[in-house]
Amino acid sequence: MSITIVSQGRDVSPWVKALKKKRPDLELYVFPDDQPREEITFALSWGHPLGMFREYPNLKCISSLGAGVDHILKDPDIPEQVQIARIKDENLTSDMANFTMALVLNHLRDLHHYKAAEETQTWKPLRYKRNAEVTVGVMGIGTLGSEVARRLSSIGLRVTGWASSAKQLEGVGVYAGQGEFDAFLATADILICLLPLTPDTTDILNKETFLKLPKGAFLINVARGEHLVEEDLLEMLETGHLSGASLDVFREEPLPESHPFWAHPRINVTPHIASVTNPESAVDQILENYDRIQNGQQPLNLVSRAKGY
């Protein structure tokens, strides 16, 4: 009964250190090093080579190294009996809420404009809206989205949410289902995407969606790059229907040097750093799930393959 860590292009040594610190006798392997595949029952994964888990005959569970699981679910060759889990971590959630709130306030107080003005030594104060005058719409009211909505509401912003099914969230008006999507968009001065990536949500940030937002709305995408139709965003910025965007995730990462987002004056680019899992704070739930799997129990934070989250 062993664990393998599979994460292409990432340094997994902090995970190895954290796991070994908690459980020194743990049999732990790192892909692609040699490993007894028939002994491995649990895998930690981020961006694994598609199809590789067919070669692990006794694998029982794959845990994402973060909150997202789309990178696992896109593999059609994962055996049906293998359960999939994700990480829920208070630090991960708090980091996302803090980062998203910073992007909202940066937009409301035009700090991006003043940074550009500083470079040209231009003194040009701008009028601004106060928090109570602005509605922020949060797409996706799961663990991360709920905390983002609560945090934004706590500083006096009007906050709405949109979810696949009806939810109750204090201080936040939640719209549910496709039938209420247009009404949700109609009042969102700032639109934040925190949806899981599924076939239904891929390309949801498109021209049709943007045109249902108030003129001058601002986009924040901290979910997945595949949610956004990039050409549609550029068109909506060119026409002035959208005032700008802050993007932390992209279809291709790292963002290519030639990509038009880099030089666009109304797009803020950050390198997928909104919320990063801390192995030290997540290791306990990883080991608990490992133990639960060995004892024939269901893992915590089990993912529904049908729903995609």
C-alpha atoms as a printed R data frame, in Angstrom:
    type eleno elety resid chain resno       x      y       z
1   ATOM     1    CA   MET     A     1   0.000  0.000   0.000
2   ATOM     2    CA   SER     A     2   1.850  3.026  -1.323
3   ATOM     3    CA   ILE     A     3   1.340  6.577  -2.584
4   ATOM     4    CA   THR     A     4   2.607  8.068  -5.820
5   ATOM     5    CA   ILE     A     5   2.838 11.790  -6.601
6   ATOM     6    CA   VAL     A     6   2.342 12.776 -10.235
7   ATOM     7    CA   SER     A     7   2.817 16.418 -11.158
8   ATOM     8    CA   GLN     A     8   4.511 17.256 -14.418
9   ATOM     9    CA   GLY     A     9   6.555 20.433 -14.449
10  ATOM    10    CA   ARG     A    10   6.103 21.129 -10.737
11  ATOM    11    CA   ASP     A    11   8.472 20.779  -7.827
12  ATOM    12    CA   VAL     A    12   6.789 18.249  -5.538
13  ATOM    13    CA   SER     A    13   9.562 18.178  -2.930
14  ATOM    14    CA   PRO     A    14   7.461 20.259  -0.461
15  ATOM    15    CA   TRP     A    15   4.763 17.568  -0.654
16  ATOM    16    CA   VAL     A    16   7.294 14.799  -0.096
17  ATOM    17    CA   LYS     A    17   8.753 16.691   2.868
18  ATOM    18    CA   ALA     A    18   5.339 17.374   4.431
19  ATOM    19    CA   LEU     A    19   4.138 13.784   4.037
20  ATOM    20    CA   LYS     A    20   7.354 12.266   5.367
21  ATOM    21    CA   LYS     A    21   7.396 14.676   8.302
22  ATOM    22    CA   LYS     A    22   3.934 13.519   9.362
23  ATOM    23    CA   ARG     A    23   4.499  9.853   8.572
24  ATOM    24    CA   PRO     A    24   8.189  8.884   8.176
25  ATOM    25    CA   ASP     A    25   7.459  5.240   7.354
26  ATOM    26    CA   LEU     A    26   5.095  6.068   4.480
27  ATOM    27    CA   GLU     A    27   5.937  4.295   1.220
28  ATOM    28    CA   LEU     A    28   6.018  7.240  -1.165
29  ATOM    29    CA   TYR     A    29   7.060  7.467  -4.803
30  ATOM    30    CA   VAL     A    30   7.361 10.325  -7.285
31  ATOM    31    CA   PHE     A    31   6.481  9.795 -10.932
32  ATOM    32    CA   PRO     A    32   8.306  9.110 -13.264
33  ATOM    33    CA   ASP     A    33  10.789  7.429 -10.930
34  ATOM    34    CA   ASP     A    34  10.685  3.634 -10.824
35  ATOM    35    CA   GLN     A    35   7.877  2.426  -8.592
36  ATOM    36    CA   PRO     A    36   6.040 -0.841  -7.869
37  ATOM    37    CA   ARG     A    37   2.802  0.069  -9.615
38  ATOM    38    CA   GLU     A    38   0.906 -2.959  -8.345
39  ATOM    39    CA   GLU     A    39   1.484 -1.768  -4.745
40  ATOM    40    CA   ILE     A    40   0.216  1.776  -5.235
41  ATOM    41    CA   THR     A    41  -3.315  2.373  -3.963
42  ATOM    42    CA   PHE     A    42  -3.377  6.176  -3.726
43  ATOM    43    CA   ALA     A    43  -2.183  8.901  -6.100
44  ATOM    44    CA   LEU     A    44  -1.679 12.643  -5.685
45  ATOM    45    CA   SER     A    45  -2.029 14.277  -9.077
46  ATOM    46    CA   TRP     A    46  -1.798 17.534 -10.952
47  ATOM    47    CA   GLY     A    47  -1.559 17.312 -14.722
48  ATOM    48    CA   HIS     A    48  -0.777 13.619 -15.038
49  ATOM    49    CA   PRO     A    49  -0.054 12.030 -18.461
50  ATOM    50    CA   LEU     A    50  -3.420 10.908 -19.793
51  ATOM    51    CA   GLY     A    51  -3.959  7.180 -19.605
52  ATOM    52    CA   MET     A    52  -1.146  6.481 -17.151
53  ATOM    53    CA   PHE     A    53  -3.381  5.231 -14.340
54  ATOM    54    CA   ARG     A    54  -4.473  2.224 -16.388
55  ATOM    55    CA   GLU     A    55  -1.083  0.788 -15.438
56  ATOM    56    CA   TYR     A    56  -1.854  0.884 -11.679
57  ATOM    57    CA   PRO     A    57  -4.046 -2.228 -11.148
58  ATOM    58    CA   ASN     A    58  -4.723 -1.657  -7.424
59  ATOM    59    CA   LEU     A    59  -5.235  2.107  -7.473
60  ATOM    60    CA   LYS     A    60  -8.255  3.065  -5.359
61  ATOM    61    CA   CYS     A    61  -8.193  6.860  -5.206
62  ATOM    62    CA   ILE     A    62  -6.701  9.859  -6.995
63  ATOM    63    CA   SER     A    63  -6.529 13.091  -5.024
64  ATOM    64    CA   SER     A    64  -6.013 16.415  -6.741
65  ATOM    65    CA   LEU     A    65  -3.193 18.531  -5.331
66  ATOM    66    CA   GLY     A    66  -5.610 21.468  -5.298
67  ATOM    67    CA   ALA     A    67  -9.270 22.434  -5.350
68  ATOM    68    CA   GLY     A    68  -9.671 21.855  -9.100
69  ATOM    69    CA   VAL     A    69 -10.205 18.401 -10.581
70  ATOM    70    CA   ASP     A    70 -10.786 19.128 -14.278
71  ATOM    71    CA   HIS     A    71  -7.187 18.077 -15.008
72  ATOM    72    CA   ILE     A    72  -8.060 14.610 -13.668
73  ATOM    73    CA   LEU     A    73 -11.556 14.274 -15.089
74  ATOM    74    CA   LYS     A    74 -10.415 15.022 -18.628
75  ATOM    75    CA   ASP     A    75  -8.688 11.623 -18.664
76  ATOM    76    CA   PRO     A    76 -11.241  9.139 -20.093
77  ATOM    77    CA   ASP     A    77  -9.105  6.134 -19.153
78  ATOM    78    CA   ILE     A    78  -9.307  6.369 -15.376
79  ATOM    79    CA   PRO     A    79 -10.983  3.131 -14.253
80  ATOM    80    CA   GLU     A    80 -14.541  3.554 -12.986
81  ATOM    81    CA   GLN     A    81 -13.777  2.020  -9.615
82  ATOM    82    CA   VAL     A    82 -11.103  4.641  -8.844
83  ATOM    83    CA   GLN     A    83 -12.512  7.391  -6.640
84  ATOM    84    CA   ILE     A    84 -11.478 11.018  -7.118
85  ATOM    85    CA   ALA     A    85 -11.088 13.534  -4.314
86  ATOM    86    CA   ARG     A    86 -10.079 17.164  -4.074
87  ATOM    87    CA   ILE     A    87  -8.517 19.341  -1.418
88  ATOM    88    CA   LYS     A    88 -10.562 21.668   0.743
89  ATOM    89    CA   ASP     A    89  -8.273 23.860   2.777
90  ATOM    90    CA   GLU     A    90  -9.055 26.951   4.856
91  ATOM    91    CA   ASN     A    91  -5.825 28.616   3.778
92  ATOM    92    CA   LEU     A    92  -6.591 27.921   0.119
93  ATOM    93    CA   THR     A    93 -10.062 29.423   0.528
94  ATOM    94    CA   SER     A    94  -8.851 32.464   2.455
95  ATOM    95    CA   ASP     A    95  -6.082 33.136  -0.065
96  ATOM    96    CA   MET     A    96  -8.610 33.111  -2.907
97  ATOM    97    CA   ALA     A    97 -10.933 35.489  -1.064
98  ATOM    98    CA   ASN     A    98  -8.102 37.895  -0.232
99  ATOM    99    CA   PHE     A    99  -6.760 37.903  -3.767
100 ATOM   100    CA   THR     A   100 -10.148 38.390  -5.374
101 ATOM   101    CA   MET     A   101 -11.011 41.212  -2.986
102 ATOM   102    CA   ALA     A   102  -7.709 42.890  -3.885
103 ATOM   103    CA   LEU     A   103  -8.606 42.722  -7.592
104 ATOM   104    CA   VAL     A   104 -12.045 44.202  -6.950
105 ATOM   105    CA   LEU     A   105 -10.651 47.099  -4.912
106 ATOM   106    CA   ASN     A   106  -7.852 47.657  -7.425
107 ATOM   107    CA   HIS     A   107 -10.510 48.115 -10.099
108 ATOM   108    CA   LEU     A   108 -12.834 50.284  -8.021
109 ATOM   109    CA   ARG     A   109 -10.052 52.687  -7.052
110 ATOM   110    CA   ASP     A   110  -8.402 52.676 -10.505
111 ATOM   111    CA   LEU     A   111  -4.995 51.677  -9.173
112 ATOM   112    CA   HIS     A   112  -4.054 50.173 -12.527
113 ATOM   113    CA   HIS     A   113  -4.696 53.586 -14.117
114 ATOM   114    CA   TYR     A   114  -2.560 55.386 -11.534
115 ATOM   115    CA   LYS     A   115   0.328 52.975 -12.026
116 ATOM   116    CA   ALA     A   116   0.301 53.779 -15.748
117 ATOM   117    CA   ALA     A   117   0.008 57.497 -14.959
118 ATOM   118    CA   GLU     A   118   2.993 57.247 -12.621
119 ATOM   119    CA   GLU     A   119   5.165 55.955 -15.437
120 ATOM   120    CA   THR     A   120   4.335 59.021 -17.552
121 ATOM   121    CA   GLN     A   121   4.268 61.417 -14.556
122 ATOM   122    CA   THR     A   122   0.650 62.273 -15.299
123 ATOM   123    CA   TRP     A   123  -1.379 63.786 -12.443
124 ATOM   124    CA   LYS     A   124  -4.992 62.899 -13.237
125 ATOM   125    CA   PRO     A   125  -7.395 62.131 -10.375
126 ATOM   126    CA   LEU     A   126 -10.453 60.072 -11.368
127 ATOM   127    CA   ARG     A   127 -13.921 59.933  -9.866
128 ATOM   128    CA   TYR     A   128 -14.743 56.627  -8.243
129 ATOM   129    CA   LYS     A   129 -17.757 54.704  -7.018
130 ATOM   130    CA   ARG     A   130 -18.161 53.719  -3.399
131 ATOM   131    CA   ASN     A   131 -18.668 50.078  -2.478
132 ATOM   132    CA   ALA     A   132 -22.386 50.446  -1.763
133 ATOM   133    CA   GLU     A   133 -22.943 51.638  -5.338
134 ATOM   134    CA   VAL     A   134 -21.430 48.553  -6.953
135 ATOM   135    CA   THR     A   135 -22.845 45.058  -7.507
136 ATOM   136    CA   VAL     A   136 -20.414 42.156  -7.758
137 ATOM   137    CA   GLY     A   137 -21.682 38.940  -9.329
138 ATOM   138    CA   VAL     A   138 -19.903 35.730  -8.330
139 ATOM   139    CA   MET     A   139 -20.288 32.823 -10.742
140 ATOM   140    CA   GLY     A   140 -19.954 29.629  -8.743
141 ATOM   141    CA   ILE     A   141 -21.058 29.450  -5.107
142 ATOM   142    CA   GLY     A   142 -19.046 26.483  -3.930
143 ATOM   143    CA   THR     A   143 -16.463 26.527  -1.138
144 ATOM   144    CA   LEU     A   144 -14.322 29.214  -2.770
145 ATOM   145    CA   GLY     A   145 -17.122 31.264  -4.294
146 ATOM   146    CA   SER     A   146 -19.123 31.364  -1.064
147 ATOM   147    CA   GLU     A   147 -16.183 32.730   0.900
148 ATOM   148    CA   VAL     A   148 -15.378 35.284  -1.821
149 ATOM   149    CA   ALA     A   149 -19.009 36.438  -1.796
150 ATOM   150    CA   ARG     A   150 -19.080 36.705   1.998
151 ATOM   151    CA   ARG     A   151 -15.802 38.611   2.112
152 ATOM   152    CA   LEU     A   152 -16.926 41.113  -0.524
153 ATOM   153    CA   SER     A   153 -20.279 41.593   1.177
154 ATOM   154    CA   SER     A   154 -18.502 42.296   4.472
155 ATOM   155    CA   ILE     A   155 -16.890 45.447   3.023
156 ATOM   156    CA   GLY     A   156 -20.190 46.903   1.890
157 ATOM   157    CA   LEU     A   157 -20.420 45.753  -1.712
158 ATOM   158    CA   ARG     A   158 -23.707 44.519  -3.087
159 ATOM   159    CA   VAL     A   159 -23.055 40.872  -3.918
160 ATOM   160    CA   THR     A   160 -25.024 38.339  -5.926
161 ATOM   161    CA   GLY     A   161 -24.152 34.770  -6.827
162 ATOM   162    CA   TRP     A   162 -25.043 32.263  -9.514
163 ATOM   163    CA   ALA     A   163 -25.095 28.523  -8.942
164 ATOM   164    CA   SER     A   164 -26.391 25.447 -10.708
165 ATOM   165    CA   SER     A   165 -28.959 24.873  -7.957
166 ATOM   166    CA   ALA     A   166 -30.656 27.011  -5.298
167 ATOM   167    CA   LYS     A   167 -28.476 27.989  -2.334
168 ATOM   168    CA   GLN     A   168 -28.824 30.186   0.733
169 ATOM   169    CA   LEU     A   169 -25.979 32.544   1.619
170 ATOM   170    CA   GLU     A   170 -26.429 35.285   4.186
171 ATOM   171    CA   GLY     A   171 -26.195 38.765   2.704
172 ATOM   172    CA   VAL     A   172 -25.943 37.424  -0.854
173 ATOM   173    CA   GLY     A   173 -28.761 37.016  -3.356
174 ATOM   174    CA   VAL     A   174 -28.157 33.732  -5.145
175 ATOM   175    CA   TYR     A   175 -29.595 33.083  -8.604
176 ATOM   176    CA   ALA     A   176 -29.921 29.466  -9.674
177 ATOM   177    CA   GLY     A   177 -29.890 27.603 -12.955
178 ATOM   178    CA   GLN     A   178 -29.894 28.670 -16.560
179 ATOM   179    CA   GLY     A   179 -33.317 30.257 -16.186
180 ATOM   180    CA   GLU     A   180 -31.931 32.912 -13.820
181 ATOM   181    CA   PHE     A   181 -28.588 33.437 -15.536
182 ATOM   182    CA   ASP     A   182 -29.622 36.518 -17.528
183 ATOM   183    CA   ALA     A   183 -31.127 38.217 -14.468
184 ATOM   184    CA   PHE     A   184 -27.904 37.555 -12.558
185 ATOM   185    CA   LEU     A   185 -25.771 39.077 -15.312
186 ATOM   186    CA   ALA     A   186 -27.961 42.153 -15.764
187 ATOM   187    CA   THR     A   187 -26.892 43.750 -12.478
188 ATOM   188    CA   ALA     A   188 -23.234 42.639 -12.269
189 ATOM   189    CA   ASP     A   189 -20.941 45.669 -12.497
190 ATOM   190    CA   ILE     A   190 -18.067 43.291 -11.727
191 ATOM   191    CA   LEU     A   191 -18.287 39.652 -12.820
192 ATOM   192    CA   ILE     A   192 -16.115 37.098 -11.028
193 ATOM   193    CA   CYS     A   193 -15.760 33.572 -12.416
194 ATOM   194    CA   LEU     A   194 -15.169 30.851  -9.835
195 ATOM   195    CA   LEU     A   195 -16.988 28.045 -11.609
196 ATOM   196    CA   PRO     A   196 -15.650 24.510 -11.847
197 ATOM   197    CA   LEU     A   197 -14.614 23.632 -15.374
198 ATOM   198    CA   THR     A   198 -17.145 21.216 -16.882
199 ATOM   199    CA   PRO     A   199 -18.533 20.695 -20.399
200 ATOM   200    CA   ASP     A   200 -21.398 23.033 -19.433
201 ATOM   201    CA   THR     A   201 -19.130 25.849 -18.232
202 ATOM   202    CA   THR     A   202 -16.406 25.681 -20.875
203 ATOM   203    CA   ASP     A   203 -16.456 28.934 -22.945
204 ATOM   204    CA   ILE     A   204 -19.164 30.434 -20.709
205 ATOM   205    CA   LEU     A   205 -17.332 33.770 -20.641
206 ATOM   206    CA   ASN     A   206 -18.234 34.627 -24.217
207 ATOM   207    CA   LYS     A   207 -19.676 37.496 -26.226
208 ATOM   208    CA   GLU     A   208 -23.263 36.475 -25.545
209 ATOM   209    CA   THR     A   209 -22.607 36.483 -21.794
210 ATOM   210    CA   PHE     A   210 -20.711 39.772 -21.891
211 ATOM   211    CA   LEU     A   211 -23.470 41.571 -23.797
212 ATOM   212    CA   LYS     A   212 -25.906 40.753 -20.976
213 ATOM   213    CA   LEU     A   213 -23.722 42.608 -18.479
214 ATOM   214    CA   PRO     A   214 -24.187 46.351 -17.864
215 ATOM   215    CA   LYS     A   215 -22.104 48.505 -20.193
216 ATOM   216    CA   GLY     A   216 -18.733 49.171 -18.598
217 ATOM   217    CA   ALA     A   217 -18.715 45.957 -16.545
218 ATOM   218    CA   PHE     A   218 -15.395 44.496 -15.395
219 ATOM   219    CA   LEU     A   219 -14.364 40.824 -15.607
220 ATOM   220    CA   ILE     A   220 -12.302 38.833 -13.104
221 ATOM   221    CA   ASN     A   221 -11.414 35.228 -13.991
222 ATOM   222    CA   VAL     A   222  -9.709 33.218 -11.256
223 ATOM   223    CA   ALA     A   223 -11.217 29.836 -12.222
224 ATOM   224    CA   ARG     A   224  -9.873 28.267 -15.441
225 ATOM   225    CA   GLY     A   225  -8.615 29.704 -18.708
226 ATOM   226    CA   GLU     A   226 -10.973 27.461 -20.665
227 ATOM   227    CA   HIS     A   227 -13.945 29.380 -19.272
228 ATOM   228    CA   LEU     A   228 -12.968 32.402 -21.374
229 ATOM   229    CA   VAL     A   229 -13.328 32.913 -25.113
230 ATOM   230    CA   GLU     A   230 -10.315 35.162 -25.487
231 ATOM   231    CA   GLU     A   231 -11.290 36.714 -28.823
232 ATOM   232    CA   ASP     A   232 -14.683 37.704 -27.421
233 ATOM   233    CA   LEU     A   233 -13.078 39.472 -24.474
234 ATOM   234    CA   LEU     A   234 -10.796 41.460 -26.773
235 ATOM   235    CA   GLU     A   235 -13.773 42.449 -28.944
236 ATOM   236    CA   MET     A   236 -15.840 43.582 -25.955
237 ATOM   237    CA   LEU     A   237 -12.940 45.666 -24.676
238 ATOM   238    CA   GLU     A   238 -12.468 47.209 -28.122
239 ATOM   239    CA   THR     A   239 -16.149 48.194 -28.368
240 ATOM   240    CA   GLY     A   240 -16.127 49.554 -24.816
241 ATOM   241    CA   HIS     A   241 -18.862 47.259 -23.574
242 ATOM   242    CA   LEU     A   242 -16.403 45.933 -20.989
243 ATOM   243    CA   SER     A   243 -14.143 48.364 -19.141
244 ATOM   244    CA   GLY     A   244 -11.397 45.884 -18.383
245 ATOM   245    CA   ALA     A   245 -10.409 42.514 -16.991
246 ATOM   246    CA   SER     A   246  -8.152 40.909 -14.408
247 ATOM   247    CA   LEU     A   247  -7.078 37.430 -15.487
248 ATOM   248    CA   ASP     A   248  -5.183 34.913 -13.365
249 ATOM   249    CA   VAL     A   249  -5.793 31.821 -15.519
250 ATOM   250    CA   PHE     A   250  -5.284 31.138 -19.213
251 ATOM   251    CA   ARG     A   251  -5.837 28.488 -21.852
252 ATOM   252    CA   GLU     A   252  -2.094 28.152 -22.275
253 ATOM   253    CA   GLU     A   253   0.160 28.561 -19.262
254 ATOM   254    CA   PRO     A   254   2.637 30.166 -19.067
255 ATOM   255    CA   LEU     A   255   0.955 32.802 -21.217
256 ATOM   256    CA   PRO     A   256   2.946 33.006 -24.494
257 ATOM   257    CA   GLU     A   257   5.135 36.100 -24.877
258 ATOM   258    CA   SER     A   258   3.314 37.034 -28.099
259 ATOM   259    CA   HIS     A   259  -0.153 36.911 -26.527
260 ATOM   260    CA   PRO     A   260  -2.136 40.171 -26.888
261 ATOM   261    CA   PHE     A   261  -3.199 40.112 -23.232
262 ATOM   262    CA   TRP     A   262   0.309 41.122 -22.123
263 ATOM   263    CA   ALA     A   263   0.261 44.516 -23.797
264 ATOM   264    CA   HIS     A   264  -3.438 45.329 -23.495
265 ATOM   265    CA   PRO     A   265  -3.907 48.490 -21.426
266 ATOM   266    CA   ARG     A   266  -7.164 47.282 -19.850
267 ATOM   267    CA   ILE     A   267  -6.128 43.738 -18.969
268 ATOM   268    CA   ASN     A   268  -4.259 42.860 -15.766
269 ATOM   269    CA   VAL     A   269  -2.319 39.585 -16.014
270 ATOM   270    CA   THR     A   270  -1.191 37.510 -13.024
271 ATOM   271    CA   PRO     A   271   0.498 34.084 -13.325
272 ATOM   272    CA   HIS     A   272  -2.096 31.729 -11.770
273 ATOM   273    CA   ILE     A   273  -1.252 32.712  -8.211
274 ATOM   274    CA   ALA     A   274  -4.666 33.570  -6.746
275 ATOM   275    CA   SER     A   275  -4.632 30.568  -4.426
276 ATOM   276    CA   VAL     A   276  -1.910 27.948  -4.111
277 ATOM   277    CA   THR     A   277  -2.209 24.824  -1.971
278 ATOM   278    CA   ASN     A   278   0.138 24.736   1.008
279 ATOM   279    CA   PRO     A   279   1.353 21.165   1.592
280 ATOM   280    CA   GLU     A   280   1.864 21.826   5.310
281 ATOM   281    CA   SER     A   281  -1.791 22.716   5.843
282 ATOM   282    CA   ALA     A   282  -3.226 20.114   3.426
283 ATOM   283    CA   VAL     A   283  -1.174 17.087   4.414
284 ATOM   284    CA   ASP     A   284  -3.467 15.958   7.250
285 ATOM   285    CA   GLN     A   285  -6.486 15.537   4.985
286 ATOM   286    CA   ILE     A   286  -4.369 13.745   2.385
287 ATOM   287    CA   LEU     A   287  -3.225 11.226   4.964
288 ATOM   288    CA   GLU     A   288  -6.738 10.885   6.385
289 ATOM   289    CA   ASN     A   289  -8.052 10.060   2.927
290 ATOM   290    CA   TYR     A   290  -5.215  7.600   2.409
291 ATOM   291    CA   ASP     A   291  -6.175  5.850   5.637
292 ATOM   292    CA   ARG     A   292  -9.860  5.897   4.781
293 ATOM   293    CA   ILE     A   293  -9.182  4.272   1.427
294 ATOM   294    CA   GLN     A   294  -7.100  1.511   3.017
295 ATOM   295    CA   ASN     A   295  -9.983  0.843   5.431
296 ATOM   296    CA   GLY     A   296 -12.570  0.625   2.665
297 ATOM   297    CA   GLN     A   297 -14.153  3.987   3.481
298 ATOM   298    CA   GLN     A   298 -15.178  6.795   1.156
299 ATOM   299    CA   PRO     A   299 -12.658  9.645   0.949
300 ATOM   300    CA   LEU     A   300 -13.441 13.121   2.171
301 ATOM   301    CA   ASN     A   301 -14.321 15.701  -0.513
302 ATOM   302    CA   LEU     A   302 -15.334 13.029  -2.992
303 ATOM   303    CA   VAL     A   303 -15.864 14.310  -6.542
304 ATOM   304    CA   SER     A   304 -18.870 13.416  -8.669
305 ATOM   305    CA   ARG     A   305 -17.712 12.414 -12.124
306 ATOM   306    CA   ALA     A   306 -21.211 13.162 -13.463
307 ATOM   307    CA   LYS     A   307 -21.226 16.724 -12.133
308 ATOM   308    CA   GLY     A   308 -17.535 17.407 -12.716
309 ATOM   309    CA   TYR     A   309 -16.901 18.683  -9.182
